[in-house]
Amino acid sequence: MQFSAILEKSDSPLWGHYISVPDVVAQVFISEGTKRVVCTLANTLVFQCALMPKGDGTYFININKKRQEETGLKPGMSIQVALKKDDSKYGLPMPEELAELLKMDEEGNRLFHALMPGKQRNLLYIAGQPKTSDARIKRAIVCMEHLKANDGKIVFKRLNEEMREANKL
C-alpha cells in the first residue's frame, strides 16, 4: 500500500518525529491482526516497524533522526511511503552473531524464546546496532548473560549498565 505523508513533530516526550498513516491504509493491517510492517520511504530506505496508535483511533510510524538524515526528510516535508505486512519471524532482523550464540547456548535460547515478541525485538535491536561483528558479539553475550542472571527478564537499567561495563573491556 502506497501513500504520501508529511513528517510531523510529536508533542509527546516519548516520540520525536513521525508520519501519520491514513486510516484506510492502517485498517488494512489492523483488520488482519497485525501492526508489524515493512516500511519503504522514498523508494530507497526499507525498515521494519510497527503501526503505533495515537490514542484517537489513528496510527503513525516513528521516523528517527538517522532515517530523516538518510532520506533528507525534514519536518513539514512530504515523502512517498509504501507499507507491506512484515512476515518475518521476529519483526526485526536476527543478527548473525546472536543467532550463532542462541545455537550454542541452550539456556539462553530457551530464555530468549520465552520472552514476549516485543522484548525479543528489544534484544535484537540492542545486539544488532553495532557496525562491527566483534561489537555485535559482545552485545549478544551481554544480552544472554543478562537474561540468565535475571531469571529470563530484562531489567533495562541494569542491562544498560552491563553494556557500558562491557564496552570498557
N, C-alpha and C positions, 0 to 999 in steps of 0.2 A: 504494500500500500504506500503510495507516494503523496506527499503534500508539501506545501511551503509553510515555514514557520519563522517567527521573529524571536531572536534571542532577547529574553527579558531578565531583569534583575529581581531576585526574590526579596520579599520583605522579611522573610524568616532568617533567624541567625543560623539555622541548620543548613540552608541551601544558598548557593551563590547565584548562578545563572541557570536558566532553564529555557526549554522550548515547550510550548503547550501543544498537546496532541489533540487534534479535532475529535469531538465526541464520536462522530461516525467511524473514525479510524480506531479509536480506543475501544469502542464497544465490540468491534470485530474480535479483538484479542480477549477482552474481558468475558464475552459471551462463551468463548471456548475454554474459559477457566485458566487462562494464562496471563501473566503480567510480564514475563520474561521475553524480551525481544532482541533481535539483532538490528541495530540502527546504522544506517549509512547516511552520512552528511556530505552534501555537495558531490555525490557520486565518487568520493575518494576515501573518506575516513569511515571505517567499519568498526563497530564495537558492540559488545553485549551489554544490556542494561535492563532496567525494569521500568514499567509504566508506573509512575508514582502518583498516588491520589492527592489532589489538592485539598480535599476535605469538603468540597462543594459538588462532588459528583464528576468532576473533570480530572484529567490526568496530564502529567508533564514528564519530561525527561531531563535529568540533570546534565548540564554541559560544563565540565570543569575547565579550569584555566588552560590546561595542556591541550584539550580538544579545541578550545577557542583559538589558541595560537596556531594549531595545525591547520585550521580551516580559514584563518584570518577573520573570524567572526567577532564582531563587537556588538555590545548591547544596542538594540534597535534595528540591527541588520536582519535581512531575510535570508533564509537558506533552504535549499531543497533537502527534504528528508524522505527516506524510504525505510519502512519497517517490515520485518517478517518475523514469524514465530521463531523463538530460539529453541531448537530441538536438541541442544547439547545436553550431556548428562548432568553437568553442574551449573550451567549458566555463566560460566567463565572458563577460559582455557585452563587446563591442568598443566602446571609447569612440569616439564620433563623430570626435573630433579626431585620434585615432590612425588611424582608417580613412582620413580625408582625407589625412593625411601619407603613409600607405602608398601611396595612389593617385599621389601626386606624386613620391615618392622610390623610383625603381626598385631601386636597390641596397639601400636599407633594407627594402623589401618582400621582396626575394629573401632577405636575411639573416634577417628575421623568420620567414618561412615555412620556412626551413631548420632552425629551432630545433625541439627536441623539444616536444611539446604542453605539458608542464609548465613549460618555460622561457617559452613563449609566454604561458601564463597568468600567470606572474610579471610579465611586462611589461604585460599587460592590467590586472592589479591595480594595479601602480605608476602607470600612466598614468591609470587611471580613478578613483583615490581622491579627488583634489581636488574641491571643490564648485563651483569656478568654471571656466568654459571656458578662460579665459586660463591658469590654473594647469595644466589638463589638456594644453593645447597645449605649454606649457613642458616638462612632463614627457615628453610624446610625443617632442618634439625631442631631449631629452637621451637618451632610450632609443635612438632611431635613430642618433644620433651615437656613442653608446657602442658599439653593435653594429659600426658601420663602423670605429671606431678599434681594436676588439679582435678583428678577423677573424671577426666573427659570433658571438663568445662573450660571455657575461655574466660579468663579474668583479664580484660583488656589492659587495665593499668599495669598489672604485673607482666603481661606479655610485652608491652612496650618497654618496660624496664629491662626485661630479659633481652630484647632485641638490641637495646643500647649497649648492654654489657657485652653481647656477642660481637658488636661492631668494634669494640675496643681491642678485641683479641687479634 
